[in-house]
Amino acid sequence: MQKLTNYYALKGLKCIHLLATVLWCGGSLAAMLLYYTEGLSTSVEIVLHTYLIRPGIWTLIATGVIYTLFTSFSCKQRWVRTKWIVTFATALSGVFIASVPMADLVKVILMVALVIISVYHLPKNKVKRTV
């Protein structure tokens, strides 16, 4: 499969991927904060889920698939596989166990794990230095 090598296409994909992450994480954190401050009404929850959380998740998964198929970040790399597993676990925890009080803690822990995996396991350019 041909890899995506256009600089501007890769930067645009990265921007969309990061924007989707902000939508998803920001919407989830806003919903949790409003829930615990008892300011979360049904209409606000519907707006958060309709316009922030769900589009963020779907866009994040779509751009992640594009990254996996068309760039050098393939599922052969352990950190990419781990990130996929944690992303799906976080998304599913919000869908299936959202009514359980521990679900919020689980979502926060999994989102923090995603950030740590993203930042800590970025591939580093290994340059051999000769002295």
C-alpha positions, -999 to +999 in steps of 0.1 A: +000+000+000+013+034-009+023+056+020+012+092+024+043+114+020+029+148+012+041+172+040+009+193+040-014+163+039+004+148+069+002+181+088-035+185+079-042+150+091-024+156+123-044+188+129-077+170+123-065+142+146-056+166+174-088+186+170-108+154+173-088+145+205-096+179+220-133+176+211-136+141+227-115+147+258-128+183+263-164+172+259-160+143+282-143+163+309-169+191+306-197+165+310-180+150+341-174+184+357-210+195+350-223+161+363-204+165+396-214+202+401-250+192+393-251+215+364-256+188+338-292+189+325-305+165+298-304+191+271-267+201+279-258+164+279-274+159+245-256+189+231-222+177+245-226+142+232-241+153+198-216+180+189-184+172+208-180+137+221-194+115+194-179+135+164-146+136+183-145+098+188-155+090+152-131+115+137-103+103+160-109+067+149-111+076+112-079+096+113-063+069+133-072+043+106-057+067+079-026+071+100-022+033+104-029+024+068-012+053+049+018+064+071+048+049+087+028+044+120+016+009+115+001-017+139+035-034+138+046-008+164+037-017+199+028+018+210+003+021+181-014-012+191-015-001+227-030+032+218-057+016+197-066-007+226-068+021+251-088+043+227-114+016+222-115+008+259-121+045+267-148+049+241-165+017+251-164+026+288-182+058+280-209+039+260-215+008+282-207+018+317-215+055+317-241+052+344-217+036+369-200+062+391-166+045+386-169+049+349-158+086+352-126+075+370-120+048+344-124+073+316-100+098+332-074+071+338-077+058+303-075+093+288-044+100+309-029+067+296-036+078+260-017+111+266+012+093+282+014+067+254+012+095+228+039+116+243+063+090+258+064+065+230+068+088+200+094+074+177+127+092+181+151+098+152+182+078+160+211+096+147+246+081+150+270+107+160+306+103+152+331+121+174 
